[in-house]
Amino acid sequence: MHPVTGISAQTTMGDVHVAVGDLERSLDYYRGAIGLDVLANADGRAAVGVGGRELLVLVEQPGARPAYGYTGLYHFALLLPERVDLARWLAHADRGSVPLVGLSDHFVSEAIYLSDPDGHGIEIYWDRPREVWEGQVFERMTTLPLDVASLMAEVPEAESEPFEQLPDGTVMGHVHLKVASIPDAIAFYRDVLGFDLMAQLGEQAAFLSAGGYHHHIGANTWESAGAPPPPEGSAALRHLTIVLPDVAQRDRVLERLELAGHVAEQSDDGPRVRDPSGNELVLAVAS
């Protein structure tokens, strides 16, 4: 059953918190390879981001190992403002021999994929203009090889193209999760939280959003069908953050959660709840 009222169209994604096995190793990677600033670092916990905006929080669990074969984080996705920003980052990655996992054209966006030292998936992408894909996501969102030559034509002098960090306008565009069941994920993210289902690949993957975006939440079972959450001590997702525009909108979501039998727990970051696969979400309010 769909909710009477969907989630606010102004809903966005906030910071993602992950456990890492070696904090200094991770900070070196996120500064040098990705291009994020260290915004805070104390007591085994560090925040990284751009322009003073926190995008990722790293929590050290010494010796933690990657969590493969469980539910959790598939990747978090950093959205860059312009295509040239993506080209500059790729030129930087090429010069620095940053290992990549994939380069894809999704029709709605162009994306580069990689993994951090703990196996956390990362996507760096830019969106094609909304008028190009709006209303066509279900039929046309796809995965094709990225036209690297076309992208790099944005920076003709790639060898000398300056790069110090990701641009200030970088935001957390979406979060893609490993889940145990796609029907259960849809029942939670669409029918309880109120996101719209934008695209679906049978019982393998689903993409959901607020306000007509192509997706704020991705979910797949490619590595995790029927799987449990990762064991304690894993280098795994701690929580993702869904940002509502105001307290009233958050309260509406909390009311729907309670009616559906999901009781949120209070925390310093905001109310927390787990999806059916054990992935933890924090419901925050825009500052």
C-alpha positions as CSV (number, residue, x, y, z in Angstrom):
1,M,0.0,0.0,0.0
2,H,1.4,3.4,-1.0
3,P,1.5,6.2,1.6
4,V,-1.2,8.8,1.4
5,T,1.5,11.5,1.3
6,G,4.9,10.9,-0.3
7,I,8.1,12.2,1.2
8,S,8.9,15.9,0.6
9,A,10.1,16.8,-2.8
10,Q,12.9,18.8,-1.1
11,T,14.3,15.7,0.5
12,T,18.1,15.2,-0.1
13,M,20.8,12.9,1.1
14,G,23.2,13.8,3.8
15,D,26.5,12.5,5.2
16,V,27.3,8.8,5.2
17,H,29.1,7.2,8.2
18,V,31.3,4.2,7.7
19,A,33.7,2.1,9.8
20,V,37.3,1.9,8.6
21,G,40.2,-0.3,9.7
22,D,42.9,2.4,9.7
23,L,41.8,6.0,10.0
24,E,45.1,7.6,8.8
25,R,45.2,5.4,5.7
26,S,41.6,6.4,4.9
27,L,42.3,10.1,5.4
28,D,45.3,9.9,3.1
29,Y,43.1,8.3,0.5
30,Y,40.2,10.7,0.7
31,R,42.5,13.7,0.7
32,G,44.8,12.6,-2.0
33,A,42.9,10.3,-4.3
34,I,39.3,11.7,-3.9
35,G,40.0,15.4,-3.2
36,L,38.1,15.9,0.0
37,D,39.0,18.2,3.0
38,V,39.4,16.9,6.5
39,L,36.9,19.0,8.5
40,A,37.4,17.3,11.9
41,N,39.6,14.6,13.3
42,A,39.5,13.5,16.9
43,D,39.2,10.4,19.0
44,G,39.2,7.9,16.2
45,R,36.6,9.7,14.2
46,A,37.0,12.1,11.2
47,A,34.7,14.1,8.9
48,V,35.6,14.8,5.4
49,G,33.9,17.0,2.8
50,V,34.1,20.2,0.7
51,G,33.4,23.8,1.3
52,G,32.8,23.1,5.0
53,R,30.0,20.6,4.1
54,E,30.4,17.2,5.8
55,L,29.9,14.4,3.3
56,L,31.5,11.4,4.9
57,V,32.3,10.4,8.5
58,L,35.0,7.8,9.1
59,V,35.0,5.9,12.4
60,E,38.0,3.8,13.1
61,Q,37.7,0.2,14.2
62,P,41.3,-1.0,14.2
63,G,41.7,-4.2,12.2
64,A,38.2,-4.1,10.7
65,R,37.9,-6.1,7.5
66,P,35.7,-5.4,4.4
67,A,32.2,-6.8,4.6
68,Y,31.6,-8.8,1.5
69,G,28.6,-11.0,1.1
70,Y,26.4,-9.1,3.5
71,T,23.9,-6.3,3.3
72,G,25.2,-2.7,3.7
73,L,26.8,-0.1,1.5
74,Y,27.1,-0.8,-2.2
75,H,28.4,2.8,-2.8
76,F,27.9,6.4,-1.8
77,A,27.8,8.8,-4.7
78,L,29.4,12.3,-4.8
79,L,27.6,14.5,-7.3
80,L,29.7,17.2,-9.0
81,P,28.2,20.4,-10.3
82,E,29.4,20.3,-14.0
83,R,30.7,17.8,-16.6
84,V,34.1,19.6,-16.6
85,D,34.5,18.9,-12.9
86,L,34.2,15.1,-13.6
87,A,36.7,15.5,-16.4
88,R,39.1,17.3,-14.1
89,W,38.8,14.6,-11.5
90,L,39.4,11.8,-14.1
91,A,42.5,13.6,-15.3
92,H,43.7,13.9,-11.7
93,A,43.0,10.1,-11.2
94,D,44.9,9.2,-14.3
95,R,47.9,11.3,-13.3
96,G,47.9,9.8,-9.8
97,S,47.2,6.2,-11.0
98,V,44.1,6.1,-8.8
99,P,42.6,2.6,-9.3
100,L,39.2,2.6,-10.8
101,V,36.4,0.0,-10.8
102,G,34.3,1.2,-13.7
103,L,33.3,4.1,-16.0
104,S,29.7,4.3,-17.0
105,D,27.1,6.3,-18.9
106,H,23.7,5.9,-17.3
107,F,21.8,8.3,-19.7
108,V,20.8,10.4,-16.7
109,S,24.4,10.8,-15.7
110,E,28.1,10.0,-16.4
111,A,29.8,8.1,-13.6
112,I,33.2,6.9,-12.4
113,Y,33.4,4.1,-9.8
114,L,36.1,3.1,-7.4
115,S,36.7,1.5,-3.9
116,D,38.4,2.9,-0.9
117,P,41.0,0.9,1.1
118,D,38.3,-0.8,3.1
119,G,36.3,-1.8,0.1
120,H,33.6,0.9,0.5
121,G,32.2,1.6,-3.0
122,I,32.4,5.2,-4.3
123,E,30.7,6.8,-7.3
124,I,31.8,10.2,-8.6
125,Y,29.3,11.6,-11.1
126,W,27.6,14.5,-12.7
127,D,24.0,14.7,-13.9
128,R,22.9,15.5,-17.4
129,P,20.5,18.4,-17.4
130,R,17.2,17.4,-15.9
131,E,15.2,18.3,-19.0
132,V,17.2,15.5,-20.9
133,W,16.0,12.7,-18.7
134,E,13.0,13.9,-16.6
135,G,10.0,11.6,-17.1
136,Q,12.2,9.0,-18.9
137,V,14.1,7.4,-16.0
138,F,12.1,4.1,-15.8
139,E,12.5,3.5,-19.6
140,R,16.0,4.9,-20.3
141,M,18.2,4.7,-17.2
142,T,20.9,2.2,-18.2
143,T,24.5,1.3,-17.9
144,L,26.7,1.8,-21.0
145,P,30.5,2.3,-21.4
146,L,31.5,5.9,-20.7
147,D,32.7,7.9,-23.7
148,V,36.0,8.8,-22.1
149,A,37.2,10.7,-25.2
150,S,34.1,12.9,-25.2
151,L,34.4,13.6,-21.5
152,M,38.1,14.4,-21.6
153,A,37.5,16.9,-24.5
154,E,36.2,19.1,-21.6
155,V,39.9,19.5,-20.5
156,P,42.1,19.6,-23.6
157,E,45.2,20.0,-21.5
158,A,44.5,17.1,-19.2
159,E,48.2,16.5,-18.3
160,S,48.4,20.0,-16.8
161,E,44.8,20.5,-15.7
162,P,44.9,21.8,-12.1
163,F,43.2,19.8,-9.4
164,E,43.4,20.4,-5.7
165,Q,40.1,19.1,-4.5
166,L,36.5,18.4,-5.5
167,P,34.5,21.6,-6.2
168,D,32.6,23.3,-3.4
169,G,29.3,22.5,-4.9
170,T,29.8,18.7,-4.5
171,V,27.0,17.0,-2.6
172,M,25.9,13.5,-1.6
173,G,23.8,12.7,-4.6
174,H,22.6,9.3,-3.7
175,V,23.4,6.2,-1.7
176,H,23.2,2.7,-3.2
177,L,22.6,-0.2,-0.7
178,K,23.1,-3.9,-0.7
179,V,19.8,-5.4,0.5
180,A,18.5,-8.9,1.1
181,S,15.2,-8.5,-0.8
182,I,14.0,-5.9,-3.4
183,P,10.3,-6.3,-2.6
184,D,11.0,-5.7,1.1
185,A,13.2,-2.7,0.2
186,I,10.4,-1.2,-2.0
187,A,7.9,-1.8,0.7
188,F,10.0,0.2,3.1
189,Y,11.4,3.0,1.0
190,R,8.3,3.6,-1.1
191,D,5.4,2.4,0.9
192,V,6.6,3.6,4.3
193,L,9.1,6.4,3.8
194,G,7.3,7.7,0.7
195,F,10.0,7.8,-1.9
196,D,8.8,7.2,-5.5
197,L,9.9,4.1,-7.4
198,M,11.8,5.5,-10.4
199,A,13.2,2.2,-12.0
200,Q,13.4,-1.4,-11.2
201,L,15.3,-4.5,-12.5
202,G,12.9,-7.2,-11.4
203,E,14.0,-8.6,-8.0
204,Q,17.6,-7.5,-8.6
205,A,17.6,-3.7,-8.2
206,A,15.4,-0.7,-7.5
207,F,15.9,3.0,-7.7
208,L,13.8,5.4,-5.6
209,S,13.7,9.2,-5.2
210,A,12.0,12.3,-4.0
211,G,10.9,15.2,-6.2
212,G,11.4,13.3,-9.5
213,Y,15.1,12.9,-9.2
214,H,16.5,9.8,-10.9
215,H,17.4,8.2,-7.6
216,H,18.3,9.2,-4.1
217,I,18.3,5.5,-2.9
218,G,19.5,2.6,-4.9
219,A,19.1,-1.0,-3.7
220,N,20.4,-4.3,-5.2
221,T,20.7,-8.0,-4.3
222,W,23.7,-8.7,-6.6
223,E,25.9,-9.7,-3.7
224,S,23.4,-9.9,-0.9
225,A,20.2,-11.8,-1.8
226,G,18.9,-13.2,1.5
227,A,22.1,-12.1,3.3
228,P,22.3,-10.9,6.9
229,P,23.9,-7.6,8.0
230,P,27.7,-7.6,8.4
231,P,29.1,-8.8,11.7
232,E,30.3,-6.5,14.4
233,G,33.8,-5.2,13.8
234,S,33.4,-5.1,10.0
235,A,34.5,-2.1,7.9
236,A,30.9,-1.4,7.0
237,L,28.1,1.2,6.8
238,R,27.2,2.7,10.1
239,H,24.4,4.8,8.8
240,L,23.3,7.0,5.9
241,T,21.4,10.3,6.4
242,I,18.2,11.4,4.8
243,V,17.7,15.1,5.1
244,L,14.1,16.5,5.3
245,P,13.4,20.2,4.7
246,D,11.9,20.8,8.2
247,V,10.8,19.2,11.4
248,A,7.2,18.9,10.3
249,Q,8.2,16.9,7.3
250,R,10.4,14.7,9.4
251,D,7.6,14.2,11.9
252,R,5.3,13.0,9.0
253,V,7.9,10.4,8.1
254,L,8.3,9.3,11.7
255,E,4.5,8.9,12.0
256,R,4.4,6.7,9.0
257,L,7.2,4.6,10.4
258,E,5.5,4.2,13.7
259,L,2.2,3.2,12.0
260,A,4.1,0.6,10.0
261,G,5.7,-0.8,13.2
262,H,9.2,0.7,12.8
263,V,10.1,2.5,16.0
264,A,12.9,5.1,15.6
265,E,15.5,5.4,18.2
266,Q,16.8,8.8,19.3
267,S,20.5,9.6,18.8
268,D,22.8,12.6,18.7
269,D,22.5,12.6,14.9
270,G,18.7,12.4,14.9
271,P,16.1,9.7,14.9
272,R,17.5,6.3,13.7
273,V,15.7,3.4,12.1
274,R,16.8,0.3,10.3
275,D,15.4,-0.9,6.9
276,P,14.4,-4.6,6.5
277,S,18.0,-5.5,5.6
278,G,19.4,-3.9,8.7
279,N,20.8,-0.8,7.0
280,E,20.6,2.1,9.4
281,L,19.2,5.5,8.4
282,V,19.2,8.8,10.3
283,L,16.4,11.3,9.6
284,A,17.9,14.8,9.8
285,V,16.5,18.2,9.2
286,A,18.1,20.7,6.8
287,S,20.1,23.4,8.6
